[in-house]
Amino acid sequence: MHFVDAKGILTGSGGAWGMNIYRGCTHGCVYCDSRSLCYRFTHLFEDVEVKQNAPELLERALRSKRRRGMIGTGSMSDPYMHCEEKLGLTRRCLEIIHKYGFGAAIQTKSDLILRDIDLLDAISRDAKCVVQMTLTTWDSALCKKLEPNVCDTQRRVEVLEAMRARGIPTIVWLTPILPFINDTEENVAAILDACVKAGVKGIVCFGMGLTLREGDREYYYAALDRHFPGLKARYIRRYGNAYDVQSPDADRLMALLRRICAENGMLSDPDECFRYMRTLPERERQMDMFELMS
């Protein structure tokens, strides 16, 4: 990893902002879109760029805002990758979010988030906190091939259950689903069943497939050659250089997802999930208006 002083930390507007404390990742997921050349990394993806002044930038930004809102993190780089255990920048940023009465929406694959469950609980009680967990592969041996340097799906479900015990709402990202690898009814049903039991609020899924573009595609195909000999040729024959790579069983698997979500009161529309994650409770907005009038 290497350290930089960033010029800014928040993006977005309208009561919903995003931040990435780190740039790059060490989880080693074979399908990671963030490796794509369009993101213009000037360093090796595993040589994580650490925005060492992120807490100071965040405090300055939140102190100046007249309206509270939700702060999201984890969309590009996991805020709980390995270096966070030593550096603690994500925790410091969460402390600042709580200090200024903002909400948090955190996306991760790591059980390191349990370290901060006390702080997430406090944010949830005083404003709003949503924990988002990515689940793709129920079989632990296969999961280790696809997501080699992070805890397996069963452990991530334990994280969801721990959040439920604290009353912290959760969203699951069921993505990506890899054609001819984990695009089976058995896999998807097992994950959805675990989500039901863990009381998940909603599922984000953009279709049963993945996206591939320059940079990401080459890394993914190299992984196919290592773990699934011959499968790269099958991809090339079927998909060419397509960006959106959908499973042949996408329609059936999506129907399964929507049915299970409907039967169990879970959100299944991504837009509904995003609205939920980006909206601070009404009581907080009313408090902001009262403070402005006083």
Secondary structure in CASP SS format (residue, H / E / C, confidence):
PFRMAT SS
TARGET T0000
AUTHOR 0000-0000-0000
METHOD secondary structure of the structure
MODEL  1
M C 1.00
H E 1.00
F E 1.00
V E 1.00
D C 1.00
A C 1.00
K C 1.00
G C 1.00
I C 1.00
L C 1.00
T E 1.00
G E 1.00
S E 1.00
G C 1.00
G C 1.00
A E 1.00
W E 1.00
G E 1.00
M E 1.00
N C 1.00
I C 1.00
Y E 1.00
R E 1.00
G C 1.00
C C 1.00
T C 1.00
H C 1.00
G C 1.00
C C 1.00
V C 1.00
Y C 1.00
C C 1.00
D H 1.00
S H 1.00
R H 1.00
S C 1.00
L H 1.00
C H 1.00
Y H 1.00
R C 1.00
F C 1.00
T C 1.00
H C 1.00
L C 1.00
F C 1.00
E C 1.00
D C 1.00
V C 1.00
E E 1.00
V E 1.00
K E 1.00
Q C 1.00
N C 1.00
A H 1.00
P H 1.00
E H 1.00
L H 1.00
L H 1.00
E H 1.00
R H 1.00
A H 1.00
L H 1.00
R H 1.00
S C 1.00
K C 1.00
R C 1.00
R C 1.00
R C 1.00
G C 1.00
M E 1.00
I E 1.00
G E 1.00
T E 1.00
G C 1.00
S C 1.00
M C 1.00
S C 1.00
D C 1.00
P C 1.00
Y C 1.00
M C 1.00
H H 1.00
C H 1.00
E H 1.00
E H 1.00
K H 1.00
L H 1.00
G C 1.00
L H 1.00
T H 1.00
R H 1.00
R H 1.00
C H 1.00
L H 1.00
E H 1.00
I H 1.00
I H 1.00
H H 1.00
K H 1.00
Y C 1.00
G C 1.00
F C 1.00
G E 1.00
A E 1.00
A E 1.00
I E 1.00
Q E 1.00
T E 1.00
K C 1.00
S C 1.00
D H 1.00
L H 1.00
I H 1.00
L H 1.00
R H 1.00
D H 1.00
I H 1.00
D H 1.00
L H 1.00
L H 1.00
D H 1.00
A H 1.00
I H 1.00
S H 1.00
R H 1.00
D H 1.00
A C 1.00
K C 1.00
C E 1.00
V E 1.00
V E 1.00
Q E 1.00
M E 1.00
T E 1.00
L C 1.00
T C 1.00
T C 1.00
W C 1.00
D C 1.00
S H 1.00
A H 1.00
L H 1.00
C H 1.00
K H 1.00
K H 1.00
L H 1.00
E C 1.00
P C 1.00
N C 1.00
V C 1.00
C C 1.00
D C 1.00
T H 1.00
Q H 1.00
R H 1.00
R H 1.00
V H 1.00
E H 1.00
V H 1.00
L H 1.00
E H 1.00
A H 1.00
M H 1.00
R H 1.00
A H 1.00
R H 1.00
G C 1.00
I C 1.00
P C 1.00
T E 1.00
I E 1.00
V E 1.00
W E 1.00
L C 1.00
T C 1.00
P C 1.00
I C 1.00
L C 1.00
P C 1.00
F C 1.00
I C 1.00
N C 1.00
D C 1.00
T C 1.00
E H 1.00
E H 1.00
N H 1.00
V H 1.00
A H 1.00
A H 1.00
I H 1.00
L H 1.00
D H 1.00
A H 1.00
C H 1.00
V H 1.00
K H 1.00
A C 1.00
G C 1.00
V C 1.00
K C 1.00
G E 1.00
I E 1.00
V E 1.00
C C 1.00
F C 1.00
G C 1.00
M C 1.00
G E 1.00
L E 1.00
T E 1.00
L C 1.00
R C 1.00
E C 1.00
G C 1.00
D H 1.00
R H 1.00
E H 1.00
Y H 1.00
Y H 1.00
Y H 1.00
A H 1.00
A H 1.00
L H 1.00
D H 1.00
R H 1.00
H H 1.00
F C 1.00
P C 1.00
G C 1.00
L H 1.00
K H 1.00
A H 1.00
R H 1.00
Y H 1.00
I H 1.00
R H 1.00
R H 1.00
Y H 1.00
G C 1.00
N C 1.00
A C 1.00
Y C 1.00
D E 1.00
V E 1.00
Q E 1.00
S C 1.00
P C 1.00
D C 1.00
A H 1.00
D H 1.00
R H 1.00
L H 1.00
M H 1.00
A H 1.00
L H 1.00
L H 1.00
R H 1.00
R H 1.00
I H 1.00
C H 1.00
A H 1.00
E H 1.00
N H 1.00
G C 1.00
M C 1.00
L E 1.00
S C 1.00
D C 1.00
P H 1.00
D H 1.00
E H 1.00
C H 1.00
F H 1.00
R H 1.00
Y H 1.00
M H 1.00
R H 1.00
T C 1.00
L C 1.00
P C 1.00
E H 1.00
R H 1.00
E H 1.00
R H 1.00
Q H 1.00
M H 1.00
D H 1.00
M H 1.00
F H 1.00
E H 1.00
L H 1.00
M H 1.00
S C 1.00
END
